[in-house]
Amino acid sequence: MSDRDLYCDTCEGVALFEAPPCVDGHGADCPELICTGCGAALLVATVSFPAPRLDHRRSSRRVHRRAA
């Protein structure tokens, strides 16, 4: 199990959190954590987005539109 000191809203302070046995196969990197003081659950989720591709040639070209 993985142990971490994190802020717990229920305990209103820093508490020890541990990952319960993970059935999803995450092992020690399981995003689900449980406060050992009060039992509150915490989900640690990380999201990453690819950087937008910039095409300087397209941004400098003006588009002229006509009304139908």
All heavy atoms as TSV, in Angstrom:
chain	resi	resn	atom	element	x	y	z
A	1	MET	N	N	0.827	-1.185	0.000
A	1	MET	CA	C	0.000	0.000	0.000
A	1	MET	C	C	0.873	1.251	0.000
A	1	MET	O	O	1.933	1.276	0.579
A	1	MET	CB	C	-0.898	0.022	1.227
A	1	MET	CG	C	-1.971	-1.001	1.203
A	1	MET	SD	S	-3.276	-0.425	2.262
A	1	MET	CE	C	-4.047	-1.951	2.631
A	2	SER	N	N	0.350	2.303	-0.622
A	2	SER	CA	C	1.059	3.569	-0.696
A	2	SER	C	C	0.499	4.518	0.352
A	2	SER	O	O	-0.704	4.677	0.478
A	2	SER	CB	C	0.875	4.141	-2.100
A	2	SER	OG	O	1.438	5.418	-2.179
A	3	ASP	N	N	1.367	5.166	1.131
A	3	ASP	CA	C	0.945	6.112	2.158
A	3	ASP	C	C	1.377	7.521	1.770
A	3	ASP	O	O	2.478	7.717	1.276
A	3	ASP	CB	C	1.564	5.759	3.504
A	3	ASP	CG	C	1.094	4.409	4.023
A	3	ASP	OD1	O	0.034	3.949	3.584
A	3	ASP	OD2	O	1.789	3.835	4.872
A	4	ARG	N	N	0.486	8.500	2.002
A	4	ARG	CA	C	0.792	9.894	1.687
A	4	ARG	C	C	0.158	10.802	2.736
A	4	ARG	O	O	-0.936	10.537	3.210
A	4	ARG	CB	C	0.230	10.283	0.322
A	4	ARG	CG	C	0.735	9.477	-0.807
A	4	ARG	CD	C	0.067	9.915	-2.079
A	4	ARG	NE	N	0.097	8.815	-3.018
A	4	ARG	CZ	C	-0.328	8.891	-4.244
A	4	ARG	NH1	N	-0.842	10.000	-4.696
A	4	ARG	NH2	N	-0.271	7.855	-5.044
A	5	ASP	N	N	0.822	11.902	3.051
A	5	ASP	CA	C	0.258	12.927	3.917
A	5	ASP	C	C	-0.399	13.973	3.027
A	5	ASP	O	O	0.268	14.635	2.242
A	5	ASP	CB	C	1.348	13.576	4.778
A	5	ASP	CG	C	1.861	12.651	5.866
A	5	ASP	OD1	O	1.049	11.888	6.415
A	5	ASP	OD2	O	3.063	12.703	6.171
A	6	LEU	N	N	-1.726	14.105	3.149
A	6	LEU	CA	C	-2.491	15.056	2.348
A	6	LEU	C	C	-3.486	15.773	3.241
A	6	LEU	O	O	-3.786	15.329	4.351
A	6	LEU	CB	C	-3.245	14.333	1.227
A	6	LEU	CG	C	-2.402	13.585	0.208
A	6	LEU	CD1	C	-3.294	12.720	-0.665
A	6	LEU	CD2	C	-1.618	14.562	-0.646
A	7	TYR	N	N	-4.024	16.884	2.751
A	7	TYR	CA	C	-5.034	17.615	3.501
A	7	TYR	C	C	-6.367	16.885	3.397
A	7	TYR	O	O	-6.822	16.542	2.304
A	7	TYR	CB	C	-5.180	19.044	2.975
A	7	TYR	CG	C	-6.163	19.856	3.778
A	7	TYR	CD1	C	-5.783	20.462	4.968
A	7	TYR	CD2	C	-7.482	20.001	3.359
A	7	TYR	CE1	C	-6.681	21.191	5.714
A	7	TYR	CE2	C	-8.389	20.722	4.103
A	7	TYR	CZ	C	-7.978	21.316	5.285
A	7	TYR	OH	O	-8.878	22.023	6.028
A	8	CYS	N	N	-7.019	16.679	4.533
A	8	CYS	CA	C	-8.333	16.031	4.583
A	8	CYS	C	C	-9.368	17.081	4.966
A	8	CYS	O	O	-9.244	17.734	6.011
A	8	CYS	CB	C	-8.331	14.894	5.598
A	8	CYS	SG	S	-9.945	14.090	5.765
A	9	ASP	N	N	-10.393	17.264	4.109
A	9	ASP	CA	C	-11.450	18.236	4.388
A	9	ASP	C	C	-12.263	17.853	5.620
A	9	ASP	O	O	-12.698	18.715	6.375
A	9	ASP	CB	C	-12.388	18.372	3.189
A	9	ASP	CG	C	-11.747	19.110	2.034
A	9	ASP	OD1	O	-10.863	19.953	2.284
A	9	ASP	OD2	O	-12.130	18.853	0.882
A	10	THR	N	N	-12.492	16.574	5.826
A	10	THR	CA	C	-13.290	16.120	6.954
A	10	THR	C	C	-12.542	16.306	8.270
A	10	THR	O	O	-13.098	16.796	9.252
A	10	THR	CB	C	-13.683	14.641	6.773
A	10	THR	OG1	O	-14.336	14.491	5.509
A	10	THR	CG2	C	-14.608	14.174	7.875
A	11	CYS	N	N	-11.263	15.932	8.296
A	11	CYS	CA	C	-10.440	16.088	9.503
A	11	CYS	C	C	-9.972	17.534	9.689
A	11	CYS	O	O	-9.506	17.906	10.758
A	11	CYS	CB	C	-9.205	15.185	9.423
A	11	CYS	SG	S	-9.582	13.422	9.439
A	12	GLU	N	N	-10.091	18.341	8.636
A	12	GLU	CA	C	-9.660	19.734	8.619
A	12	GLU	C	C	-8.187	19.898	8.974
A	12	GLU	O	O	-7.792	20.753	9.755
A	12	GLU	CB	C	-10.534	20.583	9.541
A	12	GLU	CG	C	-11.973	20.641	9.095
A	12	GLU	CD	C	-12.839	21.501	9.988
A	12	GLU	OE1	O	-12.406	21.871	11.099
A	12	GLU	OE2	O	-13.970	21.794	9.578
A	13	GLY	N	N	-7.374	19.063	8.367
A	13	GLY	CA	C	-5.933	19.135	8.582
A	13	GLY	C	C	-5.219	18.091	7.748
A	13	GLY	O	O	-5.836	17.319	7.011
A	14	VAL	N	N	-3.908	18.055	7.888
A	14	VAL	CA	C	-3.110	17.072	7.162
A	14	VAL	C	C	-3.252	15.722	7.856
A	14	VAL	O	O	-3.148	15.623	9.085
A	14	VAL	CB	C	-1.627	17.502	7.116
A	14	VAL	CG1	C	-0.786	16.443	6.446
A	14	VAL	CG2	C	-1.488	18.825	6.378
A	15	ALA	N	N	-3.516	14.701	7.084
A	15	ALA	CA	C	-3.712	13.358	7.617
A	15	ALA	C	C	-3.022	12.347	6.714
A	15	ALA	O	O	-2.686	12.636	5.563
A	15	ALA	CB	C	-5.206	13.038	7.717
A	16	LEU	N	N	-2.831	11.172	7.236
A	16	LEU	CA	C	-2.224	10.087	6.468
A	16	LEU	C	C	-3.297	9.432	5.602
A	16	LEU	O	O	-4.356	9.036	6.086
A	16	LEU	CB	C	-1.608	9.050	7.402
A	16	LEU	CG	C	-0.946	7.851	6.746
A	16	LEU	CD1	C	0.272	8.289	5.935
A	16	LEU	CD2	C	-0.526	6.845	7.796
A	17	PHE	N	N	-3.025	9.346	4.311
A	17	PHE	CA	C	-3.922	8.676	3.368
A	17	PHE	C	C	-3.197	7.445	2.848
A	17	PHE	O	O	-1.988	7.465	2.636
A	17	PHE	CB	C	-4.252	9.588	2.182
A	17	PHE	CG	C	-5.329	10.592	2.461
A	17	PHE	CD1	C	-5.066	11.720	3.216
A	17	PHE	CD2	C	-6.600	10.395	1.974
A	17	PHE	CE1	C	-6.049	12.655	3.467
A	17	PHE	CE2	C	-7.599	11.333	2.218
A	17	PHE	CZ	C	-7.323	12.460	2.974
A	18	GLU	N	N	-3.940	6.387	2.641
A	18	GLU	CA	C	-3.350	5.181	2.054
A	18	GLU	C	C	-4.244	4.652	0.949
A	18	GLU	O	O	-5.456	4.881	0.938
A	18	GLU	CB	C	-3.098	4.111	3.113
A	18	GLU	CG	C	-4.316	3.576	3.788
A	18	GLU	CD	C	-3.983	2.522	4.837
A	18	GLU	OE1	O	-2.901	2.554	5.427
A	18	GLU	OE2	O	-4.853	1.652	5.042
A	19	ALA	N	N	-3.615	3.987	0.005
A	19	ALA	CA	C	-4.354	3.404	-1.115
A	19	ALA	C	C	-4.882	2.034	-0.686
A	19	ALA	O	O	-4.118	1.203	-0.199
A	19	ALA	CB	C	-3.448	3.264	-2.329
A	20	PRO	N	N	-6.177	1.798	-0.854
A	20	PRO	CA	C	-6.725	0.477	-0.537
A	20	PRO	C	C	-6.265	-0.526	-1.587
A	20	PRO	O	O	-5.732	-0.141	-2.634
A	20	PRO	CB	C	-8.237	0.710	-0.604
A	20	PRO	CG	C	-8.393	1.837	-1.562
A	20	PRO	CD	C	-7.195	2.704	-1.374
A	21	PRO	N	N	-6.452	-1.819	-1.336
A	21	PRO	CA	C	-6.108	-2.795	-2.371
A	21	PRO	C	C	-6.853	-2.463	-3.669
A	21	PRO	O	O	-8.067	-2.301	-3.674
A	21	PRO	CB	C	-6.590	-4.123	-1.786
A	21	PRO	CG	C	-6.637	-3.895	-0.311
A	21	PRO	CD	C	-6.963	-2.445	-0.129
A	22	CYS	N	N	-6.117	-2.298	-4.743
A	22	CYS	CA	C	-6.693	-1.849	-6.010
A	22	CYS	C	C	-7.039	-3.049	-6.893
A	22	CYS	O	O	-6.158	-3.813	-7.267
A	22	CYS	CB	C	-5.705	-0.920	-6.722
A	22	CYS	SG	S	-6.368	-0.218	-8.230
A	23	VAL	N	N	-8.312	-3.156	-7.244
A	23	VAL	CA	C	-8.744	-4.252	-8.109
A	23	VAL	C	C	-8.575	-3.913	-9.584
A	23	VAL	O	O	-8.758	-4.754	-10.450
A	23	VAL	CB	C	-10.218	-4.641	-7.819
A	23	VAL	CG1	C	-10.356	-5.194	-6.417
A	23	VAL	CG2	C	-11.141	-3.462	-8.024
A	24	ASP	N	N	-8.228	-2.639	-9.874
A	24	ASP	CA	C	-8.048	-2.202	-11.260
A	24	ASP	C	C	-6.635	-2.399	-11.769
A	24	ASP	O	O	-6.341	-2.080	-12.920
A	24	ASP	CB	C	-8.439	-0.735	-11.410
A	24	ASP	CG	C	-9.917	-0.497	-11.122
A	24	ASP	OD1	O	-10.719	-1.400	-11.417
A	24	ASP	OD2	O	-10.252	0.583	-10.615
A	25	GLY	N	N	-5.729	-2.868	-10.905
A	25	GLY	CA	C	-4.364	-3.144	-11.338
A	25	GLY	C	C	-3.423	-1.956	-11.301
A	25	GLY	O	O	-2.349	-2.002	-11.883
A	26	HIS	N	N	-3.793	-0.870	-10.610
A	26	HIS	CA	C	-2.918	0.296	-10.524
A	26	HIS	C	C	-1.741	0.075	-9.580
A	26	HIS	O	O	-0.736	0.748	-9.690
A	26	HIS	CB	C	-3.696	1.533	-10.048
A	26	HIS	CG	C	-4.754	1.969	-10.989
A	26	HIS	ND1	N	-6.079	2.003	-10.638
A	26	HIS	CD2	C	-4.697	2.392	-12.266
A	26	HIS	CE1	C	-6.794	2.438	-11.657
A	26	HIS	NE2	N	-5.981	2.675	-12.664
A	27	GLY	N	N	-1.900	-0.811	-8.621
A	27	GLY	CA	C	-0.840	-1.049	-7.647
A	27	GLY	C	C	-0.658	0.152	-6.742
A	27	GLY	O	O	-1.616	0.749	-6.266
A	28	ALA	N	N	0.606	0.548	-6.490
A	28	ALA	CA	C	0.904	1.672	-5.602
A	28	ALA	C	C	0.482	3.007	-6.207
A	28	ALA	O	O	0.368	4.001	-5.497
A	28	ALA	CB	C	2.387	1.696	-5.289
A	29	ASP	N	N	0.234	3.063	-7.522
A	29	ASP	CA	C	-0.178	4.300	-8.187
A	29	ASP	C	C	-1.687	4.444	-8.292
A	29	ASP	O	O	-2.192	5.200	-9.118
A	29	ASP	CB	C	0.437	4.371	-9.585
A	29	ASP	CG	C	1.944	4.472	-9.545
A	29	ASP	OD1	O	2.469	5.082	-8.589
A	29	ASP	OD2	O	2.602	3.940	-10.454
A	30	CYS	N	N	-2.427	3.733	-7.468
A	30	CYS	CA	C	-3.893	3.796	-7.506
A	30	CYS	C	C	-4.351	5.214	-7.189
A	30	CYS	O	O	-3.888	5.828	-6.225
A	30	CYS	CB	C	-4.494	2.819	-6.502
A	30	CYS	SG	S	-6.301	2.757	-6.583
A	31	PRO	N	N	-5.271	5.790	-7.981
A	31	PRO	CA	C	-5.727	7.159	-7.741
A	31	PRO	C	C	-6.707	7.278	-6.573
A	31	PRO	O	O	-7.047	8.369	-6.166
A	31	PRO	CB	C	-6.390	7.543	-9.058
A	31	PRO	CG	C	-6.851	6.252	-9.634
A	31	PRO	CD	C	-5.825	5.241	-9.217
A	32	GLU	N	N	-7.158	6.155	-6.019
A	32	GLU	CA	C	-8.094	6.186	-4.905
A	32	GLU	C	C	-7.317	6.123	-3.601
A	32	GLU	O	O	-6.486	5.257	-3.400
A	32	GLU	CB	C	-9.056	5.001	-4.992
A	32	GLU	CG	C	-9.891	5.010	-6.246
A	32	GLU	CD	C	-10.693	3.734	-6.423
A	32	GLU	OE1	O	-10.789	2.936	-5.466
A	32	GLU	OE2	O	-11.222	3.533	-7.514
A	33	LEU	N	N	-7.595	7.070	-2.699
A	33	LEU	CA	C	-6.922	7.118	-1.411
A	33	LEU	C	C	-7.963	7.221	-0.311
A	33	LEU	O	O	-9.022	7.815	-0.490
A	33	LEU	CB	C	-5.970	8.313	-1.344
A	33	LEU	CG	C	-4.850	8.319	-2.382
A	33	LEU	CD1	C	-4.115	9.652	-2.351
A	33	LEU	CD2	C	-3.878	7.185	-2.140
A	34	ILE	N	N	-7.647	6.666	0.864
A	34	ILE	CA	C	-8.540	6.680	2.014
A	34	ILE	C	C	-7.818	7.338	3.184
A	34	ILE	O	O	-6.671	7.009	3.484
A	34	ILE	CB	C	-8.946	5.238	2.418
A	34	ILE	CG1	C	-9.581	4.506	1.251
A	34	ILE	CG2	C	-9.849	5.238	3.632
A	34	ILE	CD1	C	-10.893	5.057	0.796
A	35	CYS	N	N	-8.492	8.281	3.866
A	35	CYS	CA	C	-7.934	8.911	5.057
A	35	CYS	C	C	-7.935	7.888	6.185
A	35	CYS	O	O	-8.963	7.277	6.476
A	35	CYS	CB	C	-8.762	10.136	5.448
A	35	CYS	SG	S	-8.212	10.920	6.984
A	36	THR	N	N	-6.793	7.701	6.808
A	36	THR	CA	C	-6.702	6.723	7.893
A	36	THR	C	C	-7.341	7.249	9.176
A	36	THR	O	O	-7.619	6.480	10.082
A	36	THR	CB	C	-5.240	6.337	8.167
A	36	THR	OG1	O	-4.500	7.518	8.500
A	36	THR	CG2	C	-4.625	5.660	6.969
A	37	GLY	N	N	-7.608	8.562	9.247
A	37	GLY	CA	C	-8.219	9.141	10.442
A	37	GLY	C	C	-9.727	9.011	10.452
A	37	GLY	O	O	-10.319	8.562	11.428
A	38	CYS	N	N	-10.365	9.387	9.354
A	38	CYS	CA	C	-11.831	9.403	9.336
A	38	CYS	C	C	-12.447	8.482	8.285
A	38	CYS	O	O	-13.643	8.254	8.293
A	38	CYS	CB	C	-12.329	10.827	9.109
A	38	CYS	SG	S	-11.947	11.470	7.457
A	39	GLY	N	N	-11.643	8.002	7.333
A	39	GLY	CA	C	-12.160	7.101	6.304
A	39	GLY	C	C	-12.681	7.802	5.062
A	39	GLY	O	O	-13.258	7.161	4.187
A	40	ALA	N	N	-12.487	9.117	4.981
A	40	ALA	CA	C	-12.936	9.859	3.795
A	40	ALA	C	C	-12.149	9.400	2.579
A	40	ALA	O	O	-10.959	9.110	2.655
A	40	ALA	CB	C	-12.759	11.357	4.003
A	41	ALA	N	N	-12.835	9.325	1.457
A	41	ALA	CA	C	-12.199	8.894	0.211
A	41	ALA	C	C	-11.732	10.108	-0.572
A	41	ALA	O	O	-12.353	11.168	-0.544
A	41	ALA	CB	C	-13.176	8.074	-0.620
A	42	LEU	N	N	-10.642	9.943	-1.291
A	42	LEU	CA	C	-10.076	10.996	-2.116
A	42	LEU	C	C	-9.655	10.366	-3.425
A	42	LEU	O	O	-9.041	9.300	-3.448
A	42	LEU	CB	C	-8.867	11.625	-1.409
A	42	LEU	CG	C	-8.092	12.695	-2.143
A	42	LEU	CD1	C	-8.956	13.946	-2.295
A	42	LEU	CD2	C	-6.833	13.044	-1.383
A	43	LEU	N	N	-9.997	11.007	-4.520
A	43	LEU	CA	C	-9.614	10.531	-5.840
A	43	LEU	C	C	-8.624	11.520	-6.427
A	43	LEU	O	O	-8.932	12.688	-6.607
A	43	LEU	CB	C	-10.829	10.394	-6.761
A	43	LEU	CG	C	-10.544	9.944	-8.181
A	43	LEU	CD1	C	-10.007	8.517	-8.187
A	43	LEU	CD2	C	-11.784	10.034	-9.026
A	44	VAL	N	N	-7.411	11.046	-6.689
A	44	VAL	CA	C	-6.374	11.882	-7.271
A	44	VAL	C	C	-6.349	11.587	-8.758
A	44	VAL	O	O	-6.012	10.497	-9.183
A	44	VAL	CB	C	-4.994	11.582	-6.651
A	44	VAL	CG1	C	-3.933	12.462	-7.271
A	44	VAL	CG2	C	-5.045	11.769	-5.149
A	45	ALA	N	N	-6.754	12.581	-9.560
A	45	ALA	CA	C	-6.827	12.380	-11.003
A	45	ALA	C	C	-5.918	13.380	-11.698
A	45	ALA	O	O	-5.921	14.561	-11.380
A	45	ALA	CB	C	-8.250	12.556	-11.498
A	46	THR	N	N	-5.132	12.890	-12.623
A	46	THR	CA	C	-4.296	13.771	-13.420
A	46	THR	C	C	-4.769	13.707	-14.853
A	46	THR	O	O	-5.095	12.649	-15.374
A	46	THR	CB	C	-2.815	13.367	-13.352
A	46	THR	OG1	O	-2.695	12.015	-13.794
A	46	THR	CG2	C	-2.290	13.471	-11.945
A	47	VAL	N	N	-4.836	14.866	-15.470
A	47	VAL	CA	C	-5.295	14.965	-16.848
A	47	VAL	C	C	-4.235	15.716	-17.638
A	47	VAL	O	O	-3.731	16.740	-17.200
A	47	VAL	CB	C	-6.640	15.715	-16.932
A	47	VAL	CG1	C	-7.094	15.844	-18.367
A	47	VAL	CG2	C	-7.691	15.019	-16.107
A	48	SER	N	N	-3.894	15.197	-18.787
A	48	SER	CA	C	-2.933	15.908	-19.628
A	48	SER	C	C	-3.527	16.082	-21.017
A	48	SER	O	O	-4.238	15.229	-21.521
A	48	SER	CB	C	-1.609	15.154	-19.708
A	48	SER	OG	O	-1.804	13.894	-20.296
A	49	PHE	N	N	-3.250	17.223	-21.583
A	49	PHE	CA	C	-3.720	17.542	-22.917
A	49	PHE	C	C	-2.516	17.804	-23.809
A	49	PHE	O	O	-1.561	18.444	-23.377
A	49	PHE	CB	C	-4.604	18.798	-22.905
A	49	PHE	CG	C	-5.875	18.635	-22.130
A	49	PHE	CD1	C	-5.969	19.072	-20.826
A	49	PHE	CD2	C	-6.976	18.035	-22.706
A	49	PHE	CE1	C	-7.127	18.925	-20.101
A	49	PHE	CE2	C	-8.138	17.882	-22.002
A	49	PHE	CZ	C	-8.228	18.325	-20.688
A	50	PRO	N	N	-2.561	17.358	-25.052
A	50	PRO	CA	C	-1.446	17.664	-25.948
A	50	PRO	C	C	-1.416	19.159	-26.255
A	50	PRO	O	O	-2.457	19.819	-26.304
A	50	PRO	CB	C	-1.742	16.845	-27.202
A	50	PRO	CG	C	-3.206	16.580	-27.154
A	50	PRO	CD	C	-3.590	16.550	-25.702
A	51	ALA	N	N	-0.218	19.678	-26.415
A	51	ALA	CA	C	-0.069	21.092	-26.742
A	51	ALA	C	C	-0.652	21.354	-28.124
A	51	ALA	O	O	-0.493	20.546	-29.042
A	51	ALA	CB	C	1.399	21.478	-26.704
A	52	PRO	N	N	-1.345	22.484	-28.306
A	52	PRO	CA	C	-1.911	22.783	-29.626
A	52	PRO	C	C	-0.800	23.039	-30.632
A	52	PRO	O	O	0.234	23.604	-30.305
A	52	PRO	CB	C	-2.732	24.047	-29.392
A	52	PRO	CG	C	-2.183	24.647	-28.155
A	52	PRO	CD	C	-1.636	23.525	-27.337
A	53	ARG	N	N	-1.028	22.575	-31.829
A	53	ARG	CA	C	-0.055	22.761	-32.900
A	53	ARG	C	C	-0.267	24.121	-33.530
A	53	ARG	O	O	-1.372	24.462	-33.940
A	53	ARG	CB	C	-0.267	21.676	-33.949
A	53	ARG	CG	C	1.010	21.153	-34.511
A	53	ARG	CD	C	0.728	20.011	-35.409
A	53	ARG	NE	N	1.251	20.384	-36.710
A	53	ARG	CZ	C	0.993	19.777	-37.813
A	53	ARG	NH1	N	0.182	18.761	-37.821
A	53	ARG	NH2	N	1.522	20.158	-38.933
A	54	LEU	N	N	0.759	24.906	-33.590
A	54	LEU	CA	C	0.651	26.237	-34.166
A	54	LEU	C	C	1.217	26.232	-35.572
A	54	LEU	O	O	2.330	25.804	-35.810
A	54	LEU	CB	C	1.414	27.253	-33.317
A	54	LEU	CG	C	0.911	27.410	-31.890
A	54	LEU	CD1	C	1.809	28.373	-31.136
A	54	LEU	CD2	C	-0.517	27.901	-31.869
A	55	ASP	N	N	0.416	26.721	-36.493
A	55	ASP	CA	C	0.849	26.853	-37.873
A	55	ASP	C	C	0.838	28.341	-38.186
A	55	ASP	O	O	-0.211	28.939	-38.412
A	55	ASP	CB	C	-0.093	26.083	-38.807
A	55	ASP	CG	C	0.410	26.064	-40.236
A	55	ASP	OD1	O	1.453	26.691	-40.518
A	55	ASP	OD2	O	-0.246	25.426	-41.076
A	56	HIS	N	N	2.009	28.949	-38.153
A	56	HIS	CA	C	2.111	30.396	-38.322
A	56	HIS	C	C	1.673	30.851	-39.716
A	56	HIS	O	O	1.222	31.964	-39.882
A	56	HIS	CB	C	3.541	30.861	-38.044
A	56	HIS	CG	C	3.944	30.614	-36.637
A	56	HIS	ND1	N	3.427	31.322	-35.591
A	56	HIS	CD2	C	4.783	29.707	-36.082
A	56	HIS	CE1	C	3.938	30.897	-34.462
A	56	HIS	NE2	N	4.775	29.911	-34.735
A	57	ARG	N	N	1.792	30.005	-40.691
A	57	ARG	CA	C	1.377	30.394	-42.041
A	57	ARG	C	C	-0.123	30.577	-42.110
A	57	ARG	O	O	-0.611	31.491	-42.735
A	57	ARG	CB	C	1.821	29.346	-43.064
A	57	ARG	CG	C	3.342	29.318	-43.246
A	57	ARG	CD	C	3.732	28.199	-44.126
A	57	ARG	NE	N	3.427	26.964	-43.383
A	57	ARG	CZ	C	3.389	25.754	-43.902
A	57	ARG	NH1	N	3.612	25.575	-45.173
A	57	ARG	NH2	N	3.130	24.711	-43.166
A	58	ARG	N	N	-0.878	29.710	-41.445
A	58	ARG	CA	C	-2.336	29.814	-41.487
A	58	ARG	C	C	-2.835	31.003	-40.688
A	58	ARG	O	O	-3.810	31.633	-41.051
A	58	ARG	CB	C	-2.974	28.549	-40.943
A	58	ARG	CG	C	-2.787	27.363	-41.867
A	58	ARG	CD	C	-3.481	26.176	-41.331
A	58	ARG	NE	N	-4.922	26.381	-41.459
A	58	ARG	CZ	C	-5.836	25.641	-40.878
A	58	ARG	NH1	N	-5.487	24.656	-40.102
A	58	ARG	NH2	N	-7.111	25.871	-41.049
A	59	SER	N	N	-2.180	31.328	-39.581
A	59	SER	CA	C	-2.668	32.414	-38.732
A	59	SER	C	C	-2.441	33.777	-39.368
A	59	SER	O	O	-3.142	34.733	-39.066
A	59	SER	CB	C	-2.001	32.360	-37.357
A	59	SER	OG	O	-0.605	32.523	-37.499
A	60	SER	N	N	-1.450	33.898	-40.266
A	60	SER	CA	C	-1.187	35.197	-40.878
A	60	SER	C	C	-2.034	35.422	-42.134
A	60	SER	O	O	-2.143	36.533	-42.623
A	60	SER	CB	C	0.302	35.317	-41.230
A	60	SER	OG	O	0.634	34.352	-42.204
A	61	ARG	N	N	-2.642	34.368	-42.637
A	61	ARG	CA	C	-3.477	34.472	-43.827
A	61	ARG	C	C	-4.888	34.877	-43.423
A	61	ARG	O	O	-5.483	34.291	-42.534
A	61	ARG	CB	C	-3.509	33.105	-44.524
A	61	ARG	CG	C	-4.076	33.162	-45.901
A	61	ARG	CD	C	-3.969	31.850	-46.619
A	61	ARG	NE	N	-3.570	30.758	-45.752
A	61	ARG	CZ	C	-3.759	29.495	-46.028
A	61	ARG	NH1	N	-4.342	29.143	-47.141
A	61	ARG	NH2	N	-3.358	28.547	-45.212
A	62	ARG	N	N	-5.430	35.907	-44.046
A	62	ARG	CA	C	-6.778	36.364	-43.707
A	62	ARG	C	C	-7.798	35.619	-44.542
A	62	ARG	O	O	-7.584	35.353	-45.722
A	62	ARG	CB	C	-6.909	37.850	-43.950
A	62	ARG	CG	C	-6.031	38.644	-43.026
A	62	ARG	CD	C	-6.272	40.089	-43.199
A	62	ARG	NE	N	-5.362	40.795	-42.334
A	62	ARG	CZ	C	-5.658	41.903	-41.722
A	62	ARG	NH1	N	-6.821	42.449	-41.917
A	62	ARG	NH2	N	-4.790	42.488	-40.954
A	63	VAL	N	N	-8.911	35.336	-43.929
A	63	VAL	CA	C	-10.006	34.653	-44.617
A	63	VAL	C	C	-11.087	35.671	-44.894
A	63	VAL	O	O	-11.581	36.342	-43.985
A	63	VAL	CB	C	-10.547	33.492	-43.750
A	63	VAL	CG1	C	-11.717	32.827	-44.428
A	63	VAL	CG2	C	-9.441	32.492	-43.463
A	64	HIS	N	N	-11.458	35.818	-46.174
A	64	HIS	CA	C	-12.520	36.742	-46.557
A	64	HIS	C	C	-13.782	35.932	-46.810
A	64	HIS	O	O	-13.790	34.971	-47.559
A	64	HIS	CB	C	-12.134	37.503	-47.842
A	64	HIS	CG	C	-10.923	38.349	-47.663
A	64	HIS	ND1	N	-10.953	39.555	-47.000
A	64	HIS	CD2	C	-9.624	38.152	-48.016
A	64	HIS	CE1	C	-9.759	40.073	-46.965
A	64	HIS	NE2	N	-8.912	39.235	-47.583
A	65	ARG	N	N	-14.841	36.332	-46.128
A	65	ARG	CA	C	-16.110	35.626	-46.286
A	65	ARG	C	C	-17.121	36.565	-46.900
A	65	ARG	O	O	-17.132	37.763	-46.649
A	65	ARG	CB	C	-16.602	35.137	-44.926
A	65	ARG	CG	C	-15.664	34.158	-44.313
A	65	ARG	CD	C	-16.185	33.704	-42.992
A	65	ARG	NE	N	-15.158	32.881	-42.355
A	65	ARG	CZ	C	-15.429	31.889	-41.557
A	65	ARG	NH1	N	-16.667	31.584	-41.282
A	65	ARG	NH2	N	-14.465	31.194	-41.023
A	66	ARG	N	N	-18.000	35.994	-47.691
A	66	ARG	CA	C	-19.065	36.764	-48.323
A	66	ARG	C	C	-20.410	36.300	-47.811
A	66	ARG	O	O	-20.611	35.126	-47.567
A	66	ARG	CB	C	-19.045	36.563	-49.832
A	66	ARG	CG	C	-17.814	37.109	-50.482
A	66	ARG	CD	C	-17.923	36.950	-51.959
A	66	ARG	NE	N	-16.611	37.101	-52.580
A	66	ARG	CZ	C	-16.394	36.920	-53.842
A	66	ARG	NH1	N	-17.379	36.559	-54.639
A	66	ARG	NH2	N	-15.192	37.081	-54.333
A	67	ALA	N	N	-21.324	37.241	-47.707
A	67	ALA	CA	C	-22.681	36.875	-47.322
A	67	ALA	C	C	-23.381	36.247	-48.522
A	67	ALA	O	O	-23.141	36.609	-49.656
A	67	ALA	CB	C	-23.447	38.118	-46.859
A	68	ALA	N	N	-24.254	35.307	-48.252
A	68	ALA	CA	C	-24.945	34.605	-49.321
A	68	ALA	C	C	-26.066	35.414	-49.914
A	68	ALA	O	O	-26.664	36.255	-49.387
A	68	ALA	CB	C	-25.507	33.286	-48.828
